[in-house]
Amino acid sequence: MTEQILNSLKNFILVTGHYGCGKTNFTMNLALDYAKAGRKVTVVDMDLINPYFRTSDFKGVLEEKGIEVITPVFGGTNLDIPSLPASMYGIFEKKDVVIIDVGGDDAGSMVLGRFKPQFDTVDYDMLYVINRFRSLSTDLDEAIEVLGEIEAVSGLKPHYLINNSHMMAETGQAIYDEGKQFAEMISEKTGLKVLCHTLDKELYDKGIVIPDADDSIYPIEIHVKTIWQKQKMVQI
C-alpha cells in the first residue's frame, strides 16, 4: 500500500489543506517513507503563517534520516512578511523527491503562488488534505470552497485528495467510515481522485479499524501531537 502510494506521485509534491487538517504529519510520514525506500528527499516548510505544527519543529527527526529540510528565515514567528531562504529557489533543480508543506488554506497558499513560474517548469502533484472532523472543513461546501481558494491564490492545479479524517484517540470504525464517505463525496463533486485514506498505524495493526479491501490505505505514525497529548505523555 505505502509503496504503491509513493510510486504514484511525481517528484514534486505540494501538501495543502485547511489549518489543522494534518498536513505536517502527513508530510513527515511521506518524507520518512521515501527516505526508508532509499530516495533522496528534501522537505520545504513553506508555512509562513501558522507558528504551530510545522515541519520546522521536526527538523532534527528528519535530518537524522538524511532528509534535507529547508525552513523559513523567521520560522516560529508571527511576522507579517516572513522570508524564505535563498535555498528555496534551488529546489527546482533537484532531481529527486521534494515535498512542500504549504501553509493552511488560501492565506498560506499565497506564498506558494509566488513560485508559480518555477512550478510551471516542473511536473508536480498538489495534494489537498481533508479532515472531516476539523473546524471549517466539516461541511462539504466549505471543504470544496477552501480547495477552490487555494487553487485561485496559488494559480496551481490540485491533483489528488488525501483523506486524513480522524478524531485522534476516539477514532474507530464509525469515524473512519464517515470520513471515507465525506472524502468520496468531495471527490465526486470536484473530480479529484482520493489518493489514499490515512490511518493511524496502531489502529490498523490492531484491527480496531478495518478498511474495505479496495481502500487505498496509508498507515501513518503520529509524529505531530497536540500540546495536551504531549503533556499526557510527560505525566505518564
N, C-alpha and C positions, 0 to 999 in steps of 0.2 A: 504493500500500500504506500508506504513512505517513499520507496524508490520510484514508484510509478509517478507520484506527485512531483518529486524532484525532477525527473526526466521530462515531464510535460511542460516545464516552464523555460522561458528564454533566459539568457544570462543576466539581463537587466530586469529586476523585479521591484516594482513600486508597491508598497503596502500602505493603503489608505483606509479611511473609515472615520466614524464618529469618535469623539472622546470617550475613552473607557471601554471601547469595543474589544480590546485585546490585541491591538496591532503590534505592540512591542514584544509581548510574549510570543506571538506568532513569528515575528521576525527572529527572535532568539532561537526558537526551535528550528526554523528553516536554515539559519546560518550554521548552527551546530550540526545539523544533519548533513548539510552539504560538505562541511569540513570532515565529518566522520566518513563520508563517502570518498574522500581523497581530493575534493575540489578545493581550489584556492578561492577564498571568499573575502569580500570587502563589505562591511556594513556601514552605511551612512546614516547618522542621526540627523534628520532634517526637520525634527520637531523643534522649531524655534519659538513656539507659542506656549506650550504647556510644560511647566517645570517638573511635573510628576510622571513617573512610569516611562522613562526614556531609556533608549539603548545606551546612552552615555553612562548611565548608572551601573551598567554591567560590562563596562569596557574590559575590566580585568578578567572576567569569566571568559569572554570571547577571545581575548588575546592569548590566554593560556592554551587555546586550541588552535593557535596560528591564524586567527581571523584578524584582519586589519580593520580598525574602527576609526572612522572619521567623524569628529564631533564638532558642534558649533563653538566658535571662539568664546562666546559668552554663555556656554551651556550652564543650566541651573539657575539662570536669572530670568527676570521678567522685563528685560529691556524692550522698548518698543521697536528698536531697529537692531536686532541681534545680527551677528555676522557669521558667515560660513568661511572656513579656511580656504586658502588657495588650492589645497589638495583636492577640494571638491571638483574642480574643473578637470582634474586628471582622471577621474573615474571613467570618462567616456573613451579613454584609450585602453582600458583594461580588457583583456580577452577572456576572463573567467567570470565567476558569479559576483554580481554587485546587487546588494539588497538595500533598499532605501526605506527607512521608517519615516513616513511623512506625518506631519502634524495633523491633529484632528480636524475634520470637516473642511469647509471652504477656506476658513482663516489660515489653517496650516498649509493647505494646498496652494495658496497664493505664492508661497516660496517655491514650490515645485514649478509653477508657471514661469518663473524667471529663467529656467533652464530648458524651456520648450524647444528652442532652436537646436540645442545639443541632443535632446531626446529624439528629435526628428531624424537624427543621423544614425540611430542605433535601433535594433529590434528590442522591444521591451514588452513586459506583461504588467499591466496595472491591476492590482487586486483590491477589491472592496470588501473589507472585513465587516461582518454584521453580527450583532448580538441581540437577539430578540428581547433580552431582559435588561437592557441598559437604557437609561433615560434618553429621550428624544430619538430613539430608534425602535421603540416598541410598536409603533404604528406603521403599517405597510406604506402608506403615502409619505410619512415623514422619512422613512428609510430611503425611499426612492428619491425624495426631494434632496436629501443630503448628497446622494450619489450624483444627481444632476448638477448640484452646486460645485462639487469637487471637479467634475468634468469641465464645467464652464470656466472656472477661475484658473485651472491648470492648463486648459487647452489640450489635454491629453485624453486618449480614449481608454476607458476601462475594458478589461478583457474577461475577468473571472470574479465570481463571488466566493468568499470564504465564510462558511457558516461556523461562527465561533460562539454560538448561543450556549449559555450555561448560567448557573447560579451558584458557582463555587461549590462548597461542601454540600449544598442542598440539591445538587444536580442528580437526577435519577432518570429512569426510563421515560416518564411523562414529560420531563423538562427537555430531554433530548428530542423526543418525538415532536413536541411543539415547535422547537427551534428549527428542526428539519423542515417541517411544513411551512414555516414562515419563510425560510430561505427559498424553498421551491416556488412559493407564490411570487417572491421578488424576481426570481429567475424567469418565470412565465411573463411577468409584466415588462421586464427590461430586455429579455432575450439573451441575458448573460448566463453562461453555464456555471453551476455550482462546482467549483474545482474539488472541494473536499469539505467534509464535516469534521471539525476538530473534536477531540475527546480526550479528557484527562487520562493519561496512560494508566493510572492506578484504577480508575473506574472501568476502563476497558479490560485490563488484565484480570481483574477480579470478577468480571461478568456482571457488574452492577448495572451497566448499560449494555444492551445487546442490539447493535445496529442490524438493519436488514442486510441480507447477503450482498446486494448490489450497491450498497452505500460505499462511497469513496471516503474511507476513514483515515484521518491523520492523527495518530496518537501523539499527544504532546506532554512535555514536562511543564510544571508550573514554576517558572523562574521568577516571574513578576508577581509579587504579593502585596496586598494592601497593608497599610500601617497596622491595622488591628490583627491581621494574620501574623505579622512579624512579632508583635507584642505577645501573642499567644505562644509562638514558638519559643520566645525567650523565657516565658513563665514555665513552660514545660521543661 
